[in-house]
Amino acid sequence: MSLTYKKQSVQTDVLTLARERVRTLYDRFDRVAVSFSGGKDSTVALHVTLDEARLRGRLPLEVVFWDEEAIQPETIEYVARVRALADVALRWLCVPVKHRNACSRKHPYWHPWAPEDRAKWCRPLPPGATTELAGFDRQAIPVCNALVFPPSGGQVALVMGIRAAESLRRYRSVAKRVTDNWLAQDTHAKHVVLAKPVYDWTTEDVWTAPRALGWDYNRAYDVMTAAGISRHAQRVCPPYGEEPLRGLWQYAQCWPELWEKMVQRVPGAATAGRYCQSPVYAHGERAESPPEGMTWQQAIAAALQKWPAQQRGAIAARIKQEMGAHVTRNGKGVPIPDAADVGLSWQFLYMVAVRGDLKVRKSVQVAGDGGTRFEGT
C-alpha cells in the first residue's frame, strides 16, 4: 500500500526546474549518464543533461541506448545522429534482454537480438553495436544497470526521460515523496540512482522545447502525425507490452515493411494487430458482464487457466493481493462490487486475469482526504 500526495503548483517553469535538478546530480554523484530511448521524453532529458555537462566540462556525456530491434527506421537514424555528436559517448546495446509479449499467453516474453532467432530479426545489427555484457543472462533491462555501470565506477546518476503524465505507474513513482521525489534508488544496483528531472513536463512542454531551443528529434513522430495519430498517442517503444499493445496497429499503417517482419518475429503479433483495441486483450471498454453462463469468479478462473503455470501463479497472487487490500480498506464482509469507478471490482480483477498485467501497470484508485491513493499493488 502506498500514499500519493496532492499536486503542488509552483511559479518556476519546468525547463528551469529540470536544469536545477541536473545541476544537483553533477554536484552529488561521481558519474552522470543518460538512458536514451530515442523518444521525445528522453530527448529532452538528454539535451538538458548535455547542456550542463558542457557547462562543467564533463564531456563526453555517457549515453546508453537499449536497441529493442523492432523499432522504426527513423528512430535508428535519430540515435545514429546522437551517437555522432562529438560531446556524446553512446553505447548501442543489442543484447537479448527479456521483454514482455502481451500478444500471446503461451509466449509471454520475447528476446530482441536472440541469436537463435537471427533468421527472424526485424533488421540487421547496427554497426558498432555491443552484443555482449559481462554477467548478462537475459535479464530485463531494469535489472541490467549494475552490468552497464559496474560499482568500481563510483556512484551513478542515471537520467531517464520519465514523465508523470505518461501513465498511472509513472505518476505513482514520483508522487510518494515530497523531497527528492524525482530520485529513486535502483533496487538492483545500490550504487545507481534513477533520476527523472523532467517528470513534471507535459506533452506540450516536451514538444515546445525542441522547437524553441533548436534540438534535434526523432522524425518517426512526423510519420505518426501525418497518419493522423495524436501527439498524446504517439510512442516509439516496442509495442508488444500490455500498455503499448493498444498502439500496435500504428506499425501496420505507418511502417508496413517493418510490420511484415514484426508479425513473424513475435508470436501472436498478427492477431494482436487486429484486436489490440478490443476486449479480447482487455483494452477498450471493460466487459460490462462476465461471459455468458459464468459468474465473474468463474470467468477469472477460466482466464487464469489460459496462462502458463509460472505466469498464472504470479497473476493469481496479484488478484489475491488486490482482494486482501479490499478487506483492509473496507473491513471483512464488505462484498466486492461487479463494477466501480473507485475501489476494487470484479470487472477490474477480470481485466487483470485476461491481460496479465505482469508489470503492474493498472492499479485500484481510492478516494481519500489526502488526495488520490493507489493501493493494493
C-alpha positions in Angstrom: 0.0 0.0 0.0 1.3 3.5 -0.9 0.2 7.0 -0.3 0.4 9.7 -3.0 0.4 13.4 -2.4 -1.6 16.2 -3.9 0.0 18.1 -6.8 1.5 21.4 -5.9 1.7 24.4 -8.2 5.0 26.3 -8.4 6.0 29.6 -10.2 9.2 28.3 -11.8 9.0 26.9 -15.4 9.7 23.3 -16.0 12.9 23.9 -18.0 14.5 25.8 -15.2 13.4 23.2 -12.7 14.9 20.4 -14.9 18.2 22.3 -15.2 18.3 22.8 -11.4 17.8 19.0 -10.9 20.5 18.1 -13.3 22.9 20.5 -11.6 22.1 18.7 -8.4 23.1 15.4 -10.0 26.5 16.7 -11.0 27.0 18.1 -7.5 26.2 14.8 -5.8 27.3 11.9 -8.0 30.6 10.7 -9.4 29.1 9.9 -12.8 26.0 11.2 -14.6 24.7 9.2 -17.6 21.5 9.2 -19.7 19.3 6.3 -20.6 18.2 7.2 -24.1 15.4 5.6 -26.0 15.2 7.9 -29.0 11.7 9.0 -27.8 10.5 12.6 -27.1 10.9 12.4 -23.4 14.4 11.0 -23.3 15.3 13.6 -26.0 14.5 16.4 -23.5 16.3 14.6 -20.7 19.4 14.1 -23.0 19.6 17.8 -24.0 19.1 19.2 -20.6 21.8 16.9 -19.2 24.1 17.6 -22.2 23.9 21.4 -21.6 25.0 21.0 -18.0 27.8 18.6 -19.0 29.1 21.2 -21.4 29.0 24.0 -18.9 31.0 21.9 -16.4 33.4 20.4 -19.0 32.2 16.9 -18.0 32.4 15.5 -21.6 31.7 13.3 -23.3 28.3 12.6 -21.8 27.7 8.9 -21.2 24.5 7.8 -23.0 23.1 4.2 -23.1 20.7 3.1 -25.8 19.0 -0.3 -25.5 18.2 -1.3 -29.1 15.0 -3.3 -28.9 15.2 -4.5 -32.5 11.5 -3.9 -33.6 11.8 -0.1 -33.9 11.1 2.4 -36.6 13.8 3.3 -39.1 13.5 7.0 -38.1 14.4 6.0 -34.6 17.5 4.2 -35.7 18.5 7.2 -37.8 18.0 9.6 -34.9 20.0 7.5 -32.5 22.8 7.4 -35.1 22.8 11.2 -35.2 23.0 11.4 -31.5 25.9 8.9 -31.4 27.7 11.1 -34.0 27.7 14.2 -31.7 31.3 15.0 -30.5 30.1 15.6 -26.9 28.4 12.2 -26.6 29.7 8.7 -25.9 26.8 6.4 -26.7 26.8 2.7 -26.0 24.5 1.0 -28.5 23.4 -2.2 -26.8 21.9 -5.1 -28.9 21.6 -7.9 -26.4 18.7 -10.4 -25.9 17.0 -8.8 -22.9 13.8 -10.1 -21.5 10.8 -8.3 -23.0 7.1 -8.6 -22.3 5.0 -10.0 -25.1 1.3 -9.4 -24.3 0.3 -10.7 -27.7 0.5 -14.3 -26.6 -0.3 -16.1 -23.3 1.8 -19.1 -24.4 4.8 -17.0 -25.2 4.6 -14.1 -22.6 8.2 -12.9 -23.3 10.5 -12.4 -26.2 14.2 -11.5 -26.6 15.3 -9.0 -29.2 18.5 -9.9 -31.0 18.4 -13.5 -29.7 21.0 -15.4 -31.8 18.7 -18.4 -32.2 16.1 -16.1 -33.9 18.6 -14.5 -36.3 16.6 -15.5 -39.3 13.5 -13.6 -38.0 15.3 -10.4 -36.9 13.5 -7.3 -38.0 16.7 -5.7 -39.2 20.5 -6.3 -39.3 22.7 -5.5 -36.4 23.7 -1.8 -36.5 27.4 -1.1 -36.9 29.4 -0.7 -33.7 26.7 -2.3 -31.5 27.6 -4.0 -28.2 26.3 -7.6 -28.3 27.7 -8.9 -25.0 27.7 -7.8 -21.4 29.7 -9.5 -18.7 27.3 -11.3 -16.3 24.3 -10.9 -18.7 21.8 -13.8 -18.5 18.8 -12.5 -20.5 17.5 -10.3 -17.7 15.0 -7.4 -18.2 16.5 -4.0 -18.9 15.9 -2.6 -15.4 17.9 -5.4 -13.9 21.0 -4.6 -16.0 22.3 -1.3 -14.7 24.8 -3.0 -12.5 26.2 -4.7 -15.6 26.4 -1.5 -17.6 27.7 0.6 -14.7 30.0 -1.6 -12.5 30.3 -0.4 -8.9 34.0 0.3 -9.5 33.0 3.4 -11.4 31.5 5.1 -8.3 28.1 6.4 -7.6 26.0 6.8 -10.8 23.0 9.1 -11.5 21.1 7.6 -14.5 18.9 10.2 -16.1 15.7 8.9 -17.5 13.0 10.6 -19.6 10.1 9.5 -17.5 7.1 11.9 -17.1 4.3 11.5 -14.6 1.7 12.4 -17.2 2.6 9.4 -19.4 1.0 6.7 -17.2 -0.5 6.0 -13.8 2.5 3.9 -12.9 4.9 6.7 -13.7 2.7 9.2 -11.7 2.9 6.9 -8.7 6.7 6.6 -9.0 7.1 10.4 -8.3 4.1 11.0 -6.0 5.2 9.1 -3.0 7.6 11.7 -1.5 7.7 15.4 -1.2 11.5 15.8 -1.1 13.7 14.5 -4.0 10.6 12.7 -5.4 12.3 12.7 -8.8 15.1 10.4 -7.5 14.8 6.7 -6.8 17.3 4.1 -5.6 17.9 1.4 -8.2 16.7 -1.7 -6.4 19.1 -3.9 -8.4 22.2 -1.7 -8.0 23.0 0.1 -4.8 25.4 2.5 -6.4 22.9 3.6 -9.1 20.2 6.2 -8.6 17.4 6.7 -11.2 16.8 10.4 -11.9 13.7 11.8 -13.5 14.5 15.6 -14.0 11.6 16.1 -16.5 9.0 14.2 -14.6 6.7 17.2 -14.3 6.7 18.2 -18.0 3.5 17.9 -20.1 3.4 16.6 -23.7 3.1 20.2 -24.8 6.3 21.1 -22.9 8.1 18.2 -24.5 7.3 19.4 -28.0 7.8 23.1 -27.3 11.4 22.7 -26.1 12.9 21.3 -29.3 11.2 23.9 -31.4 12.2 26.8 -29.1 15.8 25.6 -28.5 16.6 24.0 -31.9 17.1 20.5 -30.6 17.1 17.5 -33.0 14.3 15.0 -32.6 13.0 11.6 -33.9 11.3 12.0 -37.2 9.1 8.9 -36.5 6.8 11.4 -34.8 6.3 13.2 -38.1 5.3 10.0 -39.7 2.7 9.4 -37.0 1.4 12.9 -37.2 1.0 12.6 -40.9 -1.1 9.4 -40.3 -3.4 11.3 -38.0 -2.2 9.9 -34.7 -2.4 12.5 -31.9 0.7 13.7 -30.1 -0.5 12.2 -26.9 -0.9 8.7 -28.5 2.5 8.6 -30.2 5.1 6.1 -28.9 8.4 4.9 -30.3 8.8 1.9 -27.9 8.3 -1.7 -29.0 4.6 -2.2 -29.0 4.2 -5.7 -27.6 3.8 -4.9 -23.9 0.4 -4.7 -22.1 0.0 -0.9 -22.4 1.9 -0.2 -25.7 -0.1 -3.1 -27.3 -3.1 -0.8 -28.0 -0.9 1.1 -30.5 0.3 -2.0 -32.3 -1.9 -1.1 -35.3 0.1 2.0 -35.9 3.0 0.0 -37.2 0.9 -1.6 -39.9 -0.3 1.8 -41.0 2.9 3.8 -40.8 5.7 1.2 -41.4 4.2 -1.7 -43.4 7.5 -3.2 -44.4 8.6 -3.3 -40.8 5.2 -4.6 -39.8 5.6 -7.6 -42.1 8.7 -8.6 -40.2 7.2 -7.9 -36.8 4.3 -10.3 -37.2 6.8 -13.0 -38.0 9.1 -12.0 -35.2 6.9 -12.2 -32.1 4.2 -14.9 -31.5 0.7 -13.5 -31.6 1.5 -10.1 -33.1 -0.7 -10.6 -36.2 -3.8 -11.4 -34.1 -3.0 -8.6 -31.7 -2.6 -6.2 -34.5 -6.3 -6.8 -35.5 -7.8 -7.0 -32.0 -5.4 -4.9 -29.8 -8.0 -2.3 -29.0 -10.8 -4.7 -28.2 -11.9 -6.6 -25.1 -10.0 -9.7 -26.4 -6.9 -8.1 -25.0 -8.7 -6.3 -22.2 -8.4 -2.9 -24.0 -11.1 -0.5 -24.9 -14.3 -0.6 -22.9 -14.2 -3.1 -20.0 -16.5 -6.0 -20.2 -19.9 -5.0 -18.7 -20.7 -8.5 -17.6 -18.8 -11.9 -17.5 -19.0 -14.3 -20.4 -22.5 -15.9 -20.8 -23.2 -18.6 -18.3 -20.4 -17.6 -16.0 -20.0 -15.6 -12.8 -17.2 -13.1 -12.6 -15.3 -15.5 -10.3 -15.7 -18.3 -12.9 -14.6 -16.1 -15.7 -11.5 -15.1 -13.8 -10.6 -18.7 -13.1 -11.1 -19.6 -16.7 -8.9 -16.7 -17.8 -6.2 -17.7 -15.4 -6.1 -21.3 -16.8 -5.1 -19.9 -20.2 -1.8 -18.8 -18.9 1.4 -20.9 -18.5 1.9 -22.1 -14.9 4.5 -19.6 -13.9 2.6 -16.5 -15.1 -0.7 -18.0 -13.8 0.8 -18.1 -10.3 2.0 -14.5 -10.5 -1.3 -13.2 -11.8 -3.3 -15.2 -9.2 -1.1 -13.8 -6.5 -1.7 -10.3 -7.8 -5.5 -10.8 -7.7 -5.3 -12.3 -4.2 -3.3 -9.2 -3.1 -5.9 -6.9 -4.5 -8.7 -8.7 -2.7 -6.7 -8.6 0.6 -6.3 -4.8 0.2 -10.0 -4.5 -0.3 -10.6 -6.2 3.0 -8.0 -3.9 4.7 -9.7 -0.8 3.3 -13.3 -1.8 3.8 -13.4 -4.5 6.5 -14.5 -8.1 6.4 -17.8 -8.9 5.0 -17.9 -5.9 2.5 -18.6 -7.5 -0.9 -16.6 -6.7 -4.0 -18.9 -4.9 -6.5 -19.3 -6.1 -10.1 -18.1 -2.7 -11.4 -16.8 0.5 -9.8 -15.1 3.7 -10.9 -13.3 3.9 -7.5 -12.2 0.9 -5.5 -11.9 -2.7 -6.4 -14.4 -4.5 -8.6 -14.8 -8.0 -10.2 -14.6 -6.2 -13.6 -11.1 -4.9 -12.7 -10.0 -8.3 -11.5 -11.2 -9.9 -14.7 -9.2 -7.4 -16.7 -6.1 -8.3 -14.7 -6.7 -12.0 -15.3 -7.2 -11.5 -19.1 -4.4 -9.1 -19.7 -2.0 -10.4 -17.2 -0.6 -7.0 -16.2 2.7 -8.6 -15.2 4.3 -5.2 -14.9 1.5 -4.0 -12.6 0.5 -1.1 -15.0 -3.0 -0.9 -13.6 -3.9 -0.1 -10.0 -7.0 0.4 -7.9 -7.9 4.1 -7.4 -9.2 5.0 -3.9 -10.5 8.5 -2.9 -9.1 9.9 0.3 -8.7 13.1 2.2 -5.0 13.3 1.4 -5.6 13.2 -2.4 -5.8 10.2 -4.7 -4.3 6.9 -3.5 -3.4 3.9 -5.4 -3.5 0.8 -3.2 -3.2 -2.9 -3.3 -0.2 -3.1 -5.6 
